[in-house]
């Protein structure tokens, strides 16, 4: 699975990566290197994060559906 980011989002993430590197390591990270690191992280970590997010969303929605099922089938009280 590959992730495509629009140019604005890619630029923002690259700038954040450069700022993180500057603050954490007190040295500059070139835009080229930041882009290469971003590509690596997207390829290496992106699919796992995406799959976990899908699983979390599925679990959340299933819980909501289970709650709805209980509400619909609850006996009426007199």
C-alpha angles and dihedrals in degrees: 000000000000126000123219119200125194115249095255094051092045090051092049093049092047091051091049090051091051091049092048091051092047093049097041101039102022093232137100123259114205118235089243093055092044089053091049092050090047091052091050094049092048091051097042103037105016099081093049092048091046093049092048091050090051091049091048092049091047091050091048093049092046090053090051091049090049090051090050091050090053092049093050096048099040111123117248117250121226 
